[in-house]
Amino acid sequence: MSIVKINAIVVPKDKQDRFEERFRGRAGEVEKTAGFEWFELLRPLEGTDQYLVYTRWESEEAYQAWESGQDFARAHEGGGSDLAGAGSPAAASR
């Protein structure tokens, strides 16, 4: 059975274009990771600044292996904390 990880990221309106640009230009390494199945970036609903980053994995072990590896670190470098709103968690897995 697959597992889903959803990260909720608050991005101020003035930084949303740059945030989306970073996802469009991402290296795409996660797609090559063993156990990776799917990715979606969901835009905020009207009246909120919260994006949802949805990933699906074949198992918790596959996700944990990616999260603890160098590919995860490379995918998350480059100013993400500058784009997320002050005082909000950068990501919260569910």
PDB file of N, CA, C and O in Angstrom:
ATOM      1  N   MET A   1       0.839  -1.178   0.000  1.00  0.00           N
ATOM      2  CA  MET A   1       0.000   0.000   0.000  1.00  0.00           C
ATOM      3  C   MET A   1       0.888   1.245   0.000  1.00  0.00           C
ATOM      4  O   MET A   1       1.892   1.292   0.711  1.00  0.00           O
ATOM      5  N   SER A   2       0.530   2.226  -0.773  1.00  0.00           N
ATOM      6  CA  SER A   2       1.264   3.495  -0.853  1.00  0.00           C
ATOM      7  C   SER A   2       1.020   4.336   0.391  1.00  0.00           C
ATOM      8  O   SER A   2       0.025   4.168   1.095  1.00  0.00           O
ATOM      9  N   ILE A   3       1.961   5.250   0.642  1.00  0.00           N
ATOM     10  CA  ILE A   3       1.775   6.252   1.692  1.00  0.00           C
ATOM     11  C   ILE A   3       1.871   7.634   1.053  1.00  0.00           C
ATOM     12  O   ILE A   3       2.517   7.811   0.020  1.00  0.00           O
ATOM     13  N   VAL A   4       1.227   8.599   1.677  1.00  0.00           N
ATOM     14  CA  VAL A   4       1.215   9.971   1.184  1.00  0.00           C
ATOM     15  C   VAL A   4       1.841  10.870   2.236  1.00  0.00           C
ATOM     16  O   VAL A   4       1.587  10.718   3.431  1.00  0.00           O
ATOM     17  N   LYS A   5       2.662  11.808   1.778  1.00  0.00           N
ATOM     18  CA  LYS A   5       3.217  12.850   2.651  1.00  0.00           C
ATOM     19  C   LYS A   5       2.731  14.178   2.098  1.00  0.00           C
ATOM     20  O   LYS A   5       2.873  14.457   0.907  1.00  0.00           O
ATOM     21  N   ILE A   6       2.153  14.999   2.977  1.00  0.00           N
ATOM     22  CA  ILE A   6       1.658  16.311   2.586  1.00  0.00           C
ATOM     23  C   ILE A   6       2.342  17.347   3.462  1.00  0.00           C
ATOM     24  O   ILE A   6       2.220  17.327   4.687  1.00  0.00           O
ATOM     25  N   ASN A   7       3.063  18.250   2.814  1.00  0.00           N
ATOM     26  CA  ASN A   7       3.699  19.358   3.521  1.00  0.00           C
ATOM     27  C   ASN A   7       2.875  20.610   3.280  1.00  0.00           C
ATOM     28  O   ASN A   7       2.594  20.970   2.137  1.00  0.00           O
ATOM     29  N   ALA A   8       2.493  21.267   4.358  1.00  0.00           N
ATOM     30  CA  ALA A   8       1.746  22.515   4.278  1.00  0.00           C
ATOM     31  C   ALA A   8       2.736  23.658   4.474  1.00  0.00           C
ATOM     32  O   ALA A   8       3.399  23.753   5.507  1.00  0.00           O
ATOM     33  N   ILE A   9       2.825  24.525   3.461  1.00  0.00           N
ATOM     34  CA  ILE A   9       3.811  25.603   3.493  1.00  0.00           C
ATOM     35  C   ILE A   9       3.102  26.934   3.262  1.00  0.00           C
ATOM     36  O   ILE A   9       2.452  27.131   2.235  1.00  0.00           O
ATOM     37  N   VAL A  10       3.232  27.839   4.220  1.00  0.00           N
ATOM     38  CA  VAL A  10       2.649  29.171   4.097  1.00  0.00           C
ATOM     39  C   VAL A  10       3.653  30.050   3.361  1.00  0.00           C
ATOM     40  O   VAL A  10       4.802  30.192   3.781  1.00  0.00           O
ATOM     41  N   VAL A  11       3.200  30.638   2.251  1.00  0.00           N
ATOM     42  CA  VAL A  11       4.052  31.509   1.441  1.00  0.00           C
ATOM     43  C   VAL A  11       3.316  32.840   1.249  1.00  0.00           C
ATOM     44  O   VAL A  11       2.210  32.856   0.707  1.00  0.00           O
ATOM     45  N   PRO A  12       3.907  33.942   1.681  1.00  0.00           N
ATOM     46  CA  PRO A  12       3.261  35.249   1.498  1.00  0.00           C
ATOM     47  C   PRO A  12       2.958  35.524   0.023  1.00  0.00           C
ATOM     48  O   PRO A  12       3.701  35.094  -0.860  1.00  0.00           O
ATOM     49  N   LYS A  13       1.889  36.225  -0.230  1.00  0.00           N
ATOM     50  CA  LYS A  13       1.452  36.493  -1.607  1.00  0.00           C
ATOM     51  C   LYS A  13       2.556  37.085  -2.470  1.00  0.00           C
ATOM     52  O   LYS A  13       2.667  36.738  -3.646  1.00  0.00           O
ATOM     53  N   ASP A  14       3.374  37.969  -1.911  1.00  0.00           N
ATOM     54  CA  ASP A  14       4.412  38.620  -2.714  1.00  0.00           C
ATOM     55  C   ASP A  14       5.557  37.671  -3.071  1.00  0.00           C
ATOM     56  O   ASP A  14       6.432  38.041  -3.854  1.00  0.00           O
ATOM     57  N   LYS A  15       5.572  36.463  -2.519  1.00  0.00           N
ATOM     58  CA  LYS A  15       6.639  35.506  -2.821  1.00  0.00           C
ATOM     59  C   LYS A  15       6.127  34.245  -3.522  1.00  0.00           C
ATOM     60  O   LYS A  15       6.904  33.330  -3.796  1.00  0.00           O
ATOM     61  N   GLN A  16       4.838  34.195  -3.811  1.00  0.00           N
ATOM     62  CA  GLN A  16       4.266  32.991  -4.392  1.00  0.00           C
ATOM     63  C   GLN A  16       4.764  32.706  -5.809  1.00  0.00           C
ATOM     64  O   GLN A  16       4.987  31.545  -6.152  1.00  0.00           O
ATOM     65  N   ASP A  17       4.940  33.724  -6.629  1.00  0.00           N
ATOM     66  CA  ASP A  17       5.448  33.491  -7.988  1.00  0.00           C
ATOM     67  C   ASP A  17       6.827  32.851  -7.948  1.00  0.00           C
ATOM     68  O   ASP A  17       7.095  31.910  -8.696  1.00  0.00           O
ATOM     69  N   ARG A  18       7.704  33.350  -7.084  1.00  0.00           N
ATOM     70  CA  ARG A  18       9.056  32.797  -6.952  1.00  0.00           C
ATOM     71  C   ARG A  18       9.013  31.370  -6.402  1.00  0.00           C
ATOM     72  O   ARG A  18       9.773  30.509  -6.844  1.00  0.00           O
ATOM     73  N   PHE A  19       8.137  31.128  -5.454  1.00  0.00           N
ATOM     74  CA  PHE A  19       7.972  29.798  -4.885  1.00  0.00           C
ATOM     75  C   PHE A  19       7.578  28.792  -5.972  1.00  0.00           C
ATOM     76  O   PHE A  19       8.167  27.716  -6.070  1.00  0.00           O
ATOM     77  N   GLU A  20       6.588  29.145  -6.779  1.00  0.00           N
ATOM     78  CA  GLU A  20       6.148  28.258  -7.860  1.00  0.00           C
ATOM     79  C   GLU A  20       7.253  28.073  -8.902  1.00  0.00           C
ATOM     80  O   GLU A  20       7.430  26.977  -9.435  1.00  0.00           O
ATOM     81  N   GLU A  21       7.985  29.130  -9.187  1.00  0.00           N
ATOM     82  CA  GLU A  21       9.107  29.048 -10.131  1.00  0.00           C
ATOM     83  C   GLU A  21      10.153  28.041  -9.650  1.00  0.00           C
ATOM     84  O   GLU A  21      10.684  27.265 -10.444  1.00  0.00           O
ATOM     85  N   ARG A  22      10.444  28.057  -8.358  1.00  0.00           N
ATOM     86  CA  ARG A  22      11.409  27.091  -7.803  1.00  0.00           C
ATOM     87  C   ARG A  22      10.937  25.661  -8.023  1.00  0.00           C
ATOM     88  O   ARG A  22      11.747  24.788  -8.335  1.00  0.00           O
ATOM     89  N   PHE A  23       9.648  25.406  -7.866  1.00  0.00           N
ATOM     90  CA  PHE A  23       9.149  24.048  -8.092  1.00  0.00           C
ATOM     91  C   PHE A  23       9.193  23.678  -9.571  1.00  0.00           C
ATOM     92  O   PHE A  23       9.520  22.541  -9.912  1.00  0.00           O
ATOM     93  N   ARG A  24       8.870  24.621 -10.450  1.00  0.00           N
ATOM     94  CA  ARG A  24       8.941  24.331 -11.894  1.00  0.00           C
ATOM     95  C   ARG A  24      10.362  24.016 -12.312  1.00  0.00           C
ATOM     96  O   ARG A  24      10.585  23.173 -13.181  1.00  0.00           O
ATOM     97  N   GLY A  25      11.335  24.694 -11.694  1.00  0.00           N
ATOM     98  CA  GLY A  25      12.725  24.523 -12.086  1.00  0.00           C
ATOM     99  C   GLY A  25      13.489  23.509 -11.245  1.00  0.00           C
ATOM    100  O   GLY A  25      14.708  23.389 -11.365  1.00  0.00           O
ATOM    101  N   ARG A  26      12.773  22.781 -10.395  1.00  0.00           N
ATOM    102  CA  ARG A  26      13.490  21.831  -9.527  1.00  0.00           C
ATOM    103  C   ARG A  26      14.178  20.756 -10.347  1.00  0.00           C
ATOM    104  O   ARG A  26      13.766  20.438 -11.463  1.00  0.00           O
ATOM    105  N   ALA A  27      15.220  20.214  -9.780  1.00  0.00           N
ATOM    106  CA  ALA A  27      16.073  19.260 -10.494  1.00  0.00           C
ATOM    107  C   ALA A  27      15.336  18.006 -10.920  1.00  0.00           C
ATOM    108  O   ALA A  27      15.742  17.365 -11.889  1.00  0.00           O
ATOM    109  N   GLY A  28      14.268  17.635 -10.231  1.00  0.00           N
ATOM    110  CA  GLY A  28      13.515  16.447 -10.611  1.00  0.00           C
ATOM    111  C   GLY A  28      14.126  15.153 -10.090  1.00  0.00           C
ATOM    112  O   GLY A  28      13.731  14.064 -10.506  1.00  0.00           O
ATOM    113  N   GLU A  29      15.076  15.272  -9.193  1.00  0.00           N
ATOM    114  CA  GLU A  29      15.737  14.077  -8.672  1.00  0.00           C
ATOM    115  C   GLU A  29      14.784  13.174  -7.901  1.00  0.00           C
ATOM    116  O   GLU A  29      14.949  11.954  -7.909  1.00  0.00           O
ATOM    117  N   VAL A  30      13.790  13.756  -7.236  1.00  0.00           N
ATOM    118  CA  VAL A  30      12.877  12.921  -6.457  1.00  0.00           C
ATOM    119  C   VAL A  30      12.180  11.887  -7.346  1.00  0.00           C
ATOM    120  O   VAL A  30      11.909  10.772  -6.901  1.00  0.00           O
ATOM    121  N   GLU A  31      11.892  12.244  -8.583  1.00  0.00           N
ATOM    122  CA  GLU A  31      11.223  11.315  -9.494  1.00  0.00           C
ATOM    123  C   GLU A  31      12.073  10.086  -9.802  1.00  0.00           C
ATOM    124  O   GLU A  31      11.539   9.052 -10.201  1.00  0.00           O
ATOM    125  N   LYS A  32      13.380  10.187  -9.622  1.00  0.00           N
ATOM    126  CA  LYS A  32      14.294   9.075  -9.891  1.00  0.00           C
ATOM    127  C   LYS A  32      14.532   8.211  -8.657  1.00  0.00           C
ATOM    128  O   LYS A  32      15.220   7.193  -8.730  1.00  0.00           O
ATOM    129  N   THR A  33      13.962   8.619  -7.522  1.00  0.00           N
ATOM    130  CA  THR A  33      14.207   7.936  -6.263  1.00  0.00           C
ATOM    131  C   THR A  33      13.418   6.635  -6.197  1.00  0.00           C
ATOM    132  O   THR A  33      12.240   6.593  -6.554  1.00  0.00           O
ATOM    133  N   ALA A  34      14.077   5.572  -5.736  1.00  0.00           N
ATOM    134  CA  ALA A  34      13.405   4.282  -5.555  1.00  0.00           C
ATOM    135  C   ALA A  34      12.223   4.454  -4.615  1.00  0.00           C
ATOM    136  O   ALA A  34      12.367   5.029  -3.536  1.00  0.00           O
ATOM    137  N   GLY A  35      11.069   3.967  -5.010  1.00  0.00           N
ATOM    138  CA  GLY A  35       9.880   4.032  -4.177  1.00  0.00           C
ATOM    139  C   GLY A  35       9.018   5.259  -4.374  1.00  0.00           C
ATOM    140  O   GLY A  35       7.912   5.327  -3.838  1.00  0.00           O
ATOM    141  N   PHE A  36       9.506   6.246  -5.143  1.00  0.00           N
ATOM    142  CA  PHE A  36       8.712   7.451  -5.402  1.00  0.00           C
ATOM    143  C   PHE A  36       7.629   7.118  -6.417  1.00  0.00           C
ATOM    144  O   PHE A  36       7.884   6.408  -7.390  1.00  0.00           O
ATOM    145  N   GLU A  37       6.402   7.634  -6.193  1.00  0.00           N
ATOM    146  CA  GLU A  37       5.297   7.365  -7.113  1.00  0.00           C
ATOM    147  C   GLU A  37       4.683   8.616  -7.746  1.00  0.00           C
ATOM    148  O   GLU A  37       4.333   8.594  -8.926  1.00  0.00           O
ATOM    149  N   TRP A  38       4.546   9.712  -6.979  1.00  0.00           N
ATOM    150  CA  TRP A  38       3.801  10.859  -7.525  1.00  0.00           C
ATOM    151  C   TRP A  38       4.115  12.131  -6.756  1.00  0.00           C
ATOM    152  O   TRP A  38       4.462  12.083  -5.575  1.00  0.00           O
ATOM    153  N   PHE A  39       3.991  13.281  -7.437  1.00  0.00           N
ATOM    154  CA  PHE A  39       4.201  14.595  -6.840  1.00  0.00           C
ATOM    155  C   PHE A  39       3.153  15.557  -7.377  1.00  0.00           C
ATOM    156  O   PHE A  39       2.815  15.512  -8.560  1.00  0.00           O
ATOM    157  N   GLU A  40       2.634  16.432  -6.511  1.00  0.00           N
ATOM    158  CA  GLU A  40       1.776  17.544  -6.929  1.00  0.00           C
ATOM    159  C   GLU A  40       2.028  18.739  -6.015  1.00  0.00           C
ATOM    160  O   GLU A  40       2.192  18.582  -4.805  1.00  0.00           O
ATOM    161  N   LEU A  41       2.057  19.930  -6.601  1.00  0.00           N
ATOM    162  CA  LEU A  41       2.080  21.177  -5.843  1.00  0.00           C
ATOM    163  C   LEU A  41       0.691  21.788  -5.984  1.00  0.00           C
ATOM    164  O   LEU A  41       0.264  22.130  -7.087  1.00  0.00           O
ATOM    165  N   LEU A  42      -0.004  21.920  -4.871  1.00  0.00           N
ATOM    166  CA  LEU A  42      -1.371  22.440  -4.883  1.00  0.00           C
ATOM    167  C   LEU A  42      -1.366  23.884  -4.410  1.00  0.00           C
ATOM    168  O   LEU A  42      -0.866  24.194  -3.329  1.00  0.00           O
ATOM    169  N   ARG A  43      -1.928  24.763  -5.233  1.00  0.00           N
ATOM    170  CA  ARG A  43      -1.959  26.190  -4.915  1.00  0.00           C
ATOM    171  C   ARG A  43      -2.963  26.483  -3.803  1.00  0.00           C
ATOM    172  O   ARG A  43      -3.901  25.719  -3.573  1.00  0.00           O
ATOM    173  N   PRO A  44      -2.744  27.608  -3.117  1.00  0.00           N
ATOM    174  CA  PRO A  44      -3.664  27.988  -2.037  1.00  0.00           C
ATOM    175  C   PRO A  44      -5.070  28.268  -2.563  1.00  0.00           C
ATOM    176  O   PRO A  44      -5.251  28.731  -3.689  1.00  0.00           O
ATOM    177  N   LEU A  45      -6.052  27.975  -1.725  1.00  0.00           N
ATOM    178  CA  LEU A  45      -7.415  28.383  -2.016  1.00  0.00           C
ATOM    179  C   LEU A  45      -7.516  29.889  -1.810  1.00  0.00           C
ATOM    180  O   LEU A  45      -6.691  30.490  -1.122  1.00  0.00           O
ATOM    181  N   GLU A  46      -8.512  30.475  -2.400  1.00  0.00           N
ATOM    182  CA  GLU A  46      -8.748  31.909  -2.211  1.00  0.00           C
ATOM    183  C   GLU A  46      -8.853  32.209  -0.718  1.00  0.00           C
ATOM    184  O   GLU A  46      -9.581  31.539   0.015  1.00  0.00           O
ATOM    185  N   GLY A  47      -8.124  33.209  -0.288  1.00  0.00           N
ATOM    186  CA  GLY A  47      -8.179  33.630   1.103  1.00  0.00           C
ATOM    187  C   GLY A  47      -7.123  33.003   2.002  1.00  0.00           C
ATOM    188  O   GLY A  47      -7.083  33.288   3.199  1.00  0.00           O
ATOM    189  N   THR A  48      -6.261  32.148   1.439  1.00  0.00           N
ATOM    190  CA  THR A  48      -5.183  31.572   2.239  1.00  0.00           C
ATOM    191  C   THR A  48      -3.852  31.742   1.496  1.00  0.00           C
ATOM    192  O   THR A  48      -3.828  32.059   0.306  1.00  0.00           O
ATOM    193  N   ASP A  49      -2.758  31.528   2.214  1.00  0.00           N
ATOM    194  CA  ASP A  49      -1.414  31.580   1.629  1.00  0.00           C
ATOM    195  C   ASP A  49      -0.733  30.220   1.753  1.00  0.00           C
ATOM    196  O   ASP A  49       0.490  30.132   1.650  1.00  0.00           O
ATOM    197  N   GLN A  50      -1.509  29.161   1.974  1.00  0.00           N
ATOM    198  CA  GLN A  50      -0.943  27.842   2.265  1.00  0.00           C
ATOM    199  C   GLN A  50      -0.937  26.942   1.032  1.00  0.00           C
ATOM    200  O   GLN A  50      -1.983  26.610   0.476  1.00  0.00           O
ATOM    201  N   TYR A  51       0.278  26.556   0.621  1.00  0.00           N
ATOM    202  CA  TYR A  51       0.460  25.567  -0.439  1.00  0.00           C
ATOM    203  C   TYR A  51       0.504  24.184   0.186  1.00  0.00           C
ATOM    204  O   TYR A  51       0.893  24.031   1.344  1.00  0.00           O
ATOM    205  N   LEU A  52       0.104  23.176  -0.584  1.00  0.00           N
ATOM    206  CA  LEU A  52       0.251  21.791  -0.161  1.00  0.00           C
ATOM    207  C   LEU A  52       1.173  21.096  -1.149  1.00  0.00           C
ATOM    208  O   LEU A  52       0.954  21.143  -2.359  1.00  0.00           O
ATOM    209  N   VAL A  53       2.204  20.453  -0.622  1.00  0.00           N
ATOM    210  CA  VAL A  53       3.133  19.677  -1.438  1.00  0.00           C
ATOM    211  C   VAL A  53       2.805  18.212  -1.156  1.00  0.00           C
ATOM    212  O   VAL A  53       3.031  17.708  -0.056  1.00  0.00           O
ATOM    213  N   TYR A  54       2.269  17.547  -2.173  1.00  0.00           N
ATOM    214  CA  TYR A  54       1.780  16.176  -2.049  1.00  0.00           C
ATOM    215  C   TYR A  54       2.776  15.233  -2.718  1.00  0.00           C
ATOM    216  O   TYR A  54       3.094  15.392  -3.897  1.00  0.00           O
ATOM    217  N   THR A  55       3.262  14.260  -1.970  1.00  0.00           N
ATOM    218  CA  THR A  55       4.092  13.208  -2.570  1.00  0.00           C
ATOM    219  C   THR A  55       3.535  11.857  -2.137  1.00  0.00           C
ATOM    220  O   THR A  55       3.034  11.697  -1.024  1.00  0.00           O
ATOM    221  N   ARG A  56       3.637  10.884  -3.052  1.00  0.00           N
ATOM    222  CA  ARG A  56       3.190   9.520  -2.757  1.00  0.00           C
ATOM    223  C   ARG A  56       4.376   8.580  -2.922  1.00  0.00           C
ATOM    224  O   ARG A  56       5.145   8.693  -3.877  1.00  0.00           O
ATOM    225  N   TRP A  57       4.513   7.663  -1.993  1.00  0.00           N
ATOM    226  CA  TRP A  57       5.649   6.738  -1.927  1.00  0.00           C
ATOM    227  C   TRP A  57       5.137   5.319  -1.800  1.00  0.00           C
ATOM    228  O   TRP A  57       4.044   5.092  -1.280  1.00  0.00           O
ATOM    229  N   GLU A  58       5.923   4.361  -2.273  1.00  0.00           N
ATOM    230  CA  GLU A  58       5.481   2.961  -2.181  1.00  0.00           C
ATOM    231  C   GLU A  58       5.504   2.449  -0.744  1.00  0.00           C
ATOM    232  O   GLU A  58       4.804   1.489  -0.421  1.00  0.00           O
ATOM    233  N   SER A  59       6.308   3.083   0.128  1.00  0.00           N
ATOM    234  CA  SER A  59       6.365   2.663   1.532  1.00  0.00           C
ATOM    235  C   SER A  59       6.952   3.787   2.382  1.00  0.00           C
ATOM    236  O   SER A  59       7.594   4.703   1.868  1.00  0.00           O
ATOM    237  N   GLU A  60       6.724   3.700   3.682  1.00  0.00           N
ATOM    238  CA  GLU A  60       7.334   4.642   4.625  1.00  0.00           C
ATOM    239  C   GLU A  60       8.858   4.539   4.551  1.00  0.00           C
ATOM    240  O   GLU A  60       9.562   5.545   4.642  1.00  0.00           O
ATOM    241  N   GLU A  61       9.356   3.322   4.387  1.00  0.00           N
ATOM    242  CA  GLU A  61      10.806   3.114   4.301  1.00  0.00           C
ATOM    243  C   GLU A  61      11.400   3.830   3.093  1.00  0.00           C
ATOM    244  O   GLU A  61      12.487   4.400   3.197  1.00  0.00           O
ATOM    245  N   ALA A  62      10.723   3.817   1.963  1.00  0.00           N
ATOM    246  CA  ALA A  62      11.213   4.521   0.769  1.00  0.00           C
ATOM    247  C   ALA A  62      11.275   6.019   1.021  1.00  0.00           C
ATOM    248  O   ALA A  62      12.248   6.676   0.651  1.00  0.00           O
ATOM    249  N   TYR A  63      10.223   6.566   1.658  1.00  0.00           N
ATOM    250  CA  TYR A  63      10.224   7.989   1.973  1.00  0.00           C
ATOM    251  C   TYR A  63      11.349   8.330   2.942  1.00  0.00           C
ATOM    252  O   TYR A  63      12.079   9.298   2.730  1.00  0.00           O
ATOM    253  N   GLN A  64      11.493   7.539   4.003  1.00  0.00           N
ATOM    254  CA  GLN A  64      12.522   7.801   5.004  1.00  0.00           C
ATOM    255  C   GLN A  64      13.920   7.741   4.390  1.00  0.00           C
ATOM    256  O   GLN A  64      14.791   8.538   4.741  1.00  0.00           O
ATOM    257  N   ALA A  65      14.132   6.795   3.476  1.00  0.00           N
ATOM    258  CA  ALA A  65      15.441   6.687   2.815  1.00  0.00           C
ATOM    259  C   ALA A  65      15.731   7.954   2.018  1.00  0.00           C
ATOM    260  O   ALA A  65      16.857   8.452   2.038  1.00  0.00           O
ATOM    261  N   TRP A  66      14.722   8.486   1.313  1.00  0.00           N
ATOM    262  CA  TRP A  66      14.917   9.721   0.545  1.00  0.00           C
ATOM    263  C   TRP A  66      15.142  10.901   1.488  1.00  0.00           C
ATOM    264  O   TRP A  66      16.044  11.709   1.270  1.00  0.00           O
ATOM    265  N   GLU A  67      14.327  10.998   2.528  1.00  0.00           N
ATOM    266  CA  GLU A  67      14.412  12.135   3.446  1.00  0.00           C
ATOM    267  C   GLU A  67      15.767  12.192   4.163  1.00  0.00           C
ATOM    268  O   GLU A  67      16.261  13.280   4.457  1.00  0.00           O
ATOM    269  N   SER A  68      16.362  11.050   4.441  1.00  0.00           N
ATOM    270  CA  SER A  68      17.630  11.044   5.157  1.00  0.00           C
ATOM    271  C   SER A  68      18.837  11.091   4.218  1.00  0.00           C
ATOM    272  O   SER A  68      19.978  11.090   4.680  1.00  0.00           O
ATOM    273  N   GLY A  69      18.597  11.132   2.911  1.00  0.00           N
ATOM    274  CA  GLY A  69      19.697  11.111   1.951  1.00  0.00           C
ATOM    275  C   GLY A  69      20.098  12.475   1.421  1.00  0.00           C
ATOM    276  O   GLY A  69      19.483  13.495   1.734  1.00  0.00           O
ATOM    277  N   GLN A  70      21.143  12.464   0.612  1.00  0.00           N
ATOM    278  CA  GLN A  70      21.669  13.703   0.033  1.00  0.00           C
ATOM    279  C   GLN A  70      20.722  14.312  -0.998  1.00  0.00           C
ATOM    280  O   GLN A  70      20.709  15.531  -1.165  1.00  0.00           O
ATOM    281  N   ASP A  71      19.935  13.500  -1.687  1.00  0.00           N
ATOM    282  CA  ASP A  71      19.003  14.043  -2.672  1.00  0.00           C
ATOM    283  C   ASP A  71      17.971  14.949  -2.008  1.00  0.00           C
ATOM    284  O   ASP A  71      17.581  15.964  -2.585  1.00  0.00           O
ATOM    285  N   PHE A  72      17.524  14.598  -0.806  1.00  0.00           N
ATOM    286  CA  PHE A  72      16.591  15.434  -0.055  1.00  0.00           C
ATOM    287  C   PHE A  72      17.229  16.779   0.262  1.00  0.00           C
ATOM    288  O   PHE A  72      16.615  17.828   0.068  1.00  0.00           O
ATOM    289  N   ALA A  73      18.468  16.741   0.750  1.00  0.00           N
ATOM    290  CA  ALA A  73      19.173  17.979   1.091  1.00  0.00           C
ATOM    291  C   ALA A  73      19.322  18.869  -0.138  1.00  0.00           C
ATOM    292  O   ALA A  73      19.097  20.076  -0.057  1.00  0.00           O
ATOM    293  N   ARG A  74      19.698  18.288  -1.272  1.00  0.00           N
ATOM    294  CA  ARG A  74      19.844  19.084  -2.505  1.00  0.00           C
ATOM    295  C   ARG A  74      18.519  19.662  -2.963  1.00  0.00           C
ATOM    296  O   ARG A  74      18.467  20.798  -3.435  1.00  0.00           O
ATOM    297  N   ALA A  75      17.442  18.892  -2.829  1.00  0.00           N
ATOM    298  CA  ALA A  75      16.125  19.363  -3.264  1.00  0.00           C
ATOM    299  C   ALA A  75      15.605  20.511  -2.411  1.00  0.00           C
ATOM    300  O   ALA A  75      14.764  21.286  -2.866  1.00  0.00           O
ATOM    301  N   HIS A  76      16.096  20.629  -1.175  1.00  0.00           N
ATOM    302  CA  HIS A  76      15.571  21.636  -0.259  1.00  0.00           C
ATOM    303  C   HIS A  76      16.532  22.780   0.021  1.00  0.00           C
ATOM    304  O   HIS A  76      16.281  23.586   0.917  1.00  0.00           O
ATOM    305  N   GLU A  77      17.620  22.870  -0.723  1.00  0.00           N
ATOM    306  CA  GLU A  77      18.523  24.002  -0.531  1.00  0.00           C
ATOM    307  C   GLU A  77      18.093  25.132  -1.449  1.00  0.00           C
ATOM    308  O   GLU A  77      17.374  24.908  -2.423  1.00  0.00           O
ATOM    309  N   GLY A  78      18.527  26.331  -1.144  1.00  0.00           N
ATOM    310  CA  GLY A  78      18.269  27.431  -2.062  1.00  0.00           C
ATOM    311  C   GLY A  78      17.206  28.414  -1.651  1.00  0.00           C
ATOM    312  O   GLY A  78      16.474  28.916  -2.503  1.00  0.00           O
ATOM    313  N   GLY A  79      17.095  28.706  -0.371  1.00  0.00           N
ATOM    314  CA  GLY A  79      16.266  29.844   0.025  1.00  0.00           C
ATOM    315  C   GLY A  79      14.833  29.554   0.362  1.00  0.00           C
ATOM    316  O   GLY A  79      14.018  30.476   0.382  1.00  0.00           O
ATOM    317  N   GLY A  80      14.486  28.314   0.629  1.00  0.00           N
ATOM    318  CA  GLY A  80      13.105  28.010   0.962  1.00  0.00           C
ATOM    319  C   GLY A  80      12.606  28.760   2.175  1.00  0.00           C
ATOM    320  O   GLY A  80      11.449  29.179   2.214  1.00  0.00           O
ATOM    321  N   SER A  81      13.467  28.937   3.172  1.00  0.00           N
ATOM    322  CA  SER A  81      13.030  29.648   4.370  1.00  0.00           C
ATOM    323  C   SER A  81      12.787  31.126   4.084  1.00  0.00           C
ATOM    324  O   SER A  81      12.023  31.777   4.796  1.00  0.00           O
ATOM    325  N   ASP A  82      13.431  31.658   3.048  1.00  0.00           N
ATOM    326  CA  ASP A  82      13.190  33.048   2.666  1.00  0.00           C
ATOM    327  C   ASP A  82      11.824  33.217   2.004  1.00  0.00           C
ATOM    328  O   ASP A  82      11.263  34.312   2.002  1.00  0.00           O
ATOM    329  N   LEU A  83      11.293  32.132   1.444  1.00  0.00           N
ATOM    330  CA  LEU A  83      10.009  32.194   0.763  1.00  0.00           C
ATOM    331  C   LEU A  83       8.842  31.896   1.689  1.00  0.00           C
ATOM    332  O   LEU A  83       7.747  32.425   1.498  1.00  0.00           O
ATOM    333  N   ALA A  84       9.067  31.049   2.696  1.00  0.00           N
ATOM    334  CA  ALA A  84       8.001  30.721   3.635  1.00  0.00           C
ATOM    335  C   ALA A  84       7.765  31.898   4.569  1.00  0.00           C
ATOM    336  O   ALA A  84       8.683  32.662   4.868  1.00  0.00           O
ATOM    337  N   GLY A  85       6.552  32.033   5.017  1.00  0.00           N
ATOM    338  CA  GLY A  85       6.199  33.144   5.884  1.00  0.00           C
ATOM    339  C   GLY A  85       6.886  33.083   7.224  1.00  0.00           C
ATOM    340  O   GLY A  85       7.121  31.999   7.758  1.00  0.00           O
ATOM    341  N   ALA A  86       7.208  34.226   7.768  1.00  0.00           N
ATOM    342  CA  ALA A  86       7.850  34.305   9.081  1.00  0.00           C
ATOM    343  C   ALA A  86       6.920  33.713  10.126  1.00  0.00           C
ATOM    344  O   ALA A  86       5.718  33.982  10.144  1.00  0.00           O
ATOM    345  N   GLY A  87       7.507  32.900  10.995  1.00  0.00           N
ATOM    346  CA  GLY A  87       6.730  32.308  12.078  1.00  0.00           C
ATOM    347  C   GLY A  87       5.929  31.094  11.683  1.00  0.00           C
ATOM    348  O   GLY A  87       5.263  30.503  12.533  1.00  0.00           O
ATOM    349  N   SER A  88       5.966  30.700  10.431  1.00  0.00           N
ATOM    350  CA  SER A  88       5.221  29.515  10.025  1.00  0.00           C
ATOM    351  C   SER A  88       6.179  28.365   9.832  1.00  0.00           C
ATOM    352  O   SER A  88       7.327  28.583   9.443  1.00  0.00           O
ATOM    353  N   PRO A  89       5.741  27.144  10.092  1.00  0.00           N
ATOM    354  CA  PRO A  89       6.643  26.018   9.852  1.00  0.00           C
ATOM    355  C   PRO A  89       6.915  25.895   8.359  1.00  0.00           C
ATOM    356  O   PRO A  89       6.015  26.087   7.541  1.00  0.00           O
ATOM    357  N   ALA A  90       8.144  25.577   8.008  1.00  0.00           N
ATOM    358  CA  ALA A  90       8.491  25.407   6.591  1.00  0.00           C
ATOM    359  C   ALA A  90       7.759  24.225   6.010  1.00  0.00           C
ATOM    360  O   ALA A  90       7.346  24.269   4.851  1.00  0.00           O
ATOM    361  N   ALA A  91       7.586  23.168   6.779  1.00  0.00           N
ATOM    362  CA  ALA A  91       6.865  22.007   6.288  1.00  0.00           C
ATOM    363  C   ALA A  91       6.397  21.169   7.462  1.00  0.00           C
ATOM    364  O   ALA A  91       7.095  21.039   8.468  1.00  0.00           O
ATOM    365  N   ALA A  92       5.226  20.610   7.323  1.00  0.00           N
ATOM    366  CA  ALA A  92       4.694  19.708   8.340  1.00  0.00           C
ATOM    367  C   ALA A  92       4.144  18.487   7.643  1.00  0.00           C
ATOM    368  O   ALA A  92       3.128  18.576   6.954  1.00  0.00           O
ATOM    369  N   SER A  93       4.790  17.354   7.807  1.00  0.00           N
ATOM    370  CA  SER A  93       4.326  16.120   7.170  1.00  0.00           C
ATOM    371  C   SER A  93       3.071  15.621   7.846  1.00  0.00           C
ATOM    372  O   SER A  93       2.900  15.736   9.060  1.00  0.00           O
ATOM    373  N   ARG A  94       2.205  15.068   7.031  1.00  0.00           N
ATOM    374  CA  ARG A  94       0.992  14.445   7.556  1.00  0.00           C
ATOM    375  C   ARG A  94       0.905  13.063   6.998  1.00  0.00           C
ATOM    376  O   ARG A  94      -0.040  12.333   7.298  1.00  0.00           O
TER     377      ARG A  94
END
